Amino acid sequence: MALLVAIGFITAVAAAIRSTWSPCGQSVLSQITPFGERARGHRFGATATWYILGALVGGASLGIVAAALAAGVAALDLSTAARLGLVAVLALLGALVDAHLLGFGPPFIRRQLNEDWLPQYRPWVYGAGFGWQIGSAFSTYVMTAAVFLLVGVAALTASPLVALVVCVLFALVRGLAVLLAVRCQTPDALVAFFRRFVALGPASRSFAIAAQVGVAIVAAGAAWGAVRAAVVAVGTGATVLAARVRPTPAASS
């Protein structure tokens, strides 16, 4: 059980980090900034707080669904080894999907945040509203199969409480990303920040794939033993190498 919990936390963080490079994540970083909020007559700290709170509520909304699934898994009374085996399979599939080696891959759910909210609504409305959509994971662009793996792992913990916590952790990391732009006090500073941020996009993709590869290997080892885990390691290692040389399809907004 402890291993499944750890895997859930790792998956949540990896999925959240990669998701920051979605068009929606970039929109938030470019629009909810200290100088941007000043121009609208608002305080960045207050708007960012509403955004993070909204993300947490969104994560809790996803967590309720995951908790219900976890209760269903608990009713099936699957062994820990069986659940870890399923996690290994799901993680391997996730890595293959992210590497676009199955003929398809992210981004999924190509829905952008509505930036028209910014001039129309109060900061607590667009802050909390954007945050909820980001934190609920499936309301906007999905940039990695690790988001789907997140729900699968949460359910396979067979603990509704753990499933809820895993989803809220994902939302917390996604929500806190708004603070990356906290030092961007001028347009020039924001442009410089985005140059560095965009340049790290391919690395974030590789990180998400590597995280899923790691989850697959660890879960396979715990479920099936070292020999089969070694087979998974070789196969997933090839996945990482293939992903490094295969370009990522552009995500259109």
N, C-alpha and C positions, 0 to 999 in steps of 0.2 A: 504493500500500500504506500509506504514512504517513497518508493521509487516512482510510482505513478504520480504522486503529488509533485515530486521534483521535476519530472518530465512535463507535467502540466504547467508549472511555473516557467520552465525554460521555453516551452512552446509559446506561452503567452507573451513573454518578453521579445522573442525573436519575431513573432508575427506583428507585434506592435511597432517594433523598430522598422521593419521593412515597409509597413503600411504608411509610415511617415513620408515616404517618397511617392505617395499617390498624388494625382492632380489635386485632390481635395486637401491633403496634408500640406502641399505646397501653397495652395490658395490661402489657407489659414496663416501660414508663416509669412506670406506676403501682405496680408490684409490686416491681421490683428497684431499690430506692432506698436511700439511706444509712440512714434511720430504719427502713425496712421490714426490711432485713437485720439491723439491730441487734435488732429485736424478735424475730427468729428465732434470735438468738444467732450470727449470721454476720457476716463483714466484707464490705462493699459492694465494696471493691477486688478481693477475691479472686473474688467471684461474677461481677462485671463482666468480669474477665479470662477466666474460663471461658466466659462468654457470647460474648465476642469471638472467642476461639479456636474455639468451636463454630461460629460463623458462618463463619469462614474455612474450616473443614473442609466445611461445607455448600456454600460457594461453590466449593470445589475439586471437590466431588461433581458439581455442575452443570457445572463447567468440563470435567470428563472427558467428559461427554455432548457439550458444545459442541465440544470438541477432536476427537471422533470425526466430528462433522458437518463440521468444518472440513477434516479429512482427505478426506472424501468430496467436498467442493467442490473441493479442490485436484486431485483425480483427474479432475474434469470439465474442468479447464484452461480455465475461463471467463476472459475478458479482464477487466481491472480496470474498464473502462467498463461492462461487463455487470453486474458485481457491484455497482457503485455505483448503477446503474439499479435493480437489485432492492432495494437499501437504500432508495432514494428512494420506491419504491412501498410497501414495508413501513412506512416511517415515516409516509407520508401516511395509510395505512390505520389505523395506530396512533393518530394524532391524531384521525381521524374517530371511531374507536371510543371513545376517551376522552371525546370531546365528546358521545357518545350520539347521533350523527347517522346511524347505520346501523341504528337500531332496537334496539341492545343496547350494553352497555358494562360496565365494571367496577362493583362488585367481582366477580371470578371466584374459583372454588375457595373457597367460604365455609367454611373450616375454621379454628377457633380453637385457640390453644394451650390445653393442659390445665392450668389453674391449680391443680388438685388436687395437682400435683407439688410445689408449694411446701412444704406441711407434711409431705409424705410422704418426700421424698428429700433427700439431702445437697446442698449448694449447687453442687458441681461437676457433679452429675447434672442438676439442672434448669437450671443456667446453661448448660452445654454442650449439653444437649438442646434447650432453647429456641433457643439460638444456631444450632444446625445447621438446625433447621426454618426459621428466619428467613433464613439465608444460602443455603439451597438454592432459595429463590425460589418454588417451586410446592407447598410442603407446607402453606401457610396462605393466608390471604386474599391475592389479587392485586389491587392497587388501580389498576393502570395497564397499558395495552397495551405500554408501554415495556419491561416485563419480557419479553414475548414478542419484542419488537424486539431486546432485548439478546442473546437467543440467536441470532436471525437474523443480526444484524451480526457476532457472534462467529464464526459459521459461515462467513459470506461473506468474512471476512478470509483464508480459505483457509490459515491458519496455526494448527495445533493449540496451539502455545505461546501465541500472542496470545489465542486463544479462552479458554484457561485463565486467563490473567491478567485479561482483561476480566471474567470471572465472579467471580474472587476479589476484584477491586476493588469490584464491586457488593456482595459480602458484607461486605467491610471497612467500607464506608460504612454499611451497615445495622447492623452490629455496634456500631460506634462510637456510634450513636444512643443507646445505653443511658447514655452519659455525659452526655446532656442534663439528666438529673435529678440530677447529682452535687451540686448546691448545695441540693437540696431536703432540708433537715435536719429539717423538721417537717411535720406534715400541712397546716398553713396555707400553708406555702411551696409544697407540692405542688399544692394547690388553685389557688393563684395562677398557678403555672406552667402548669397544664392549661388555665386560662382563655385564656392567651395562645396556647398550643399549638393548641387547637381553633380559635381564631379565624383561625389561619394555614392551616387546612385547604383552603379554596377557593383560596388563593394557591398552595399546593403542587400542586393539580390544574392550575391554569393554567400553572404552571411546566413540568409534565410535558408538557402539550400543546404549549407553545411550544418546548420542547426538540426534540420530534419534528418540529414544523414546520420548525425550523432545520435539522435533519438532512436532511429531505426536500429543502429548497431547495439546500443545499450539495451533496448527493449528486447531485441532478438537474443542477445547473450543471456539475459535474465530468464527468458521464456524457453529457449531451445538449447542453450549451451554454447560453448566457445566455438565449436566447429561450424555450426550453422551461422553463428554470428560472423565468423570470418568470411563466409560466402557472401553474406549481406554487405560486409565491409568492402570486399573487392568490387561488388556490383555497384554500390553507391559511390565508391571512390571514382569509378569510371564515369558516373553521373556528374560528379563535380567537375572533372576534367572536360567533359563534353559541354557543360554549361559555361565554362570559362572561354571557350572558343566560339560559342553560339551567341550571336547578338540577341539582345532583348527587344522584342517588338515594341515599337513606340506606342505609348498610351495617349490617345487623343482626348481632349476635353470637349 
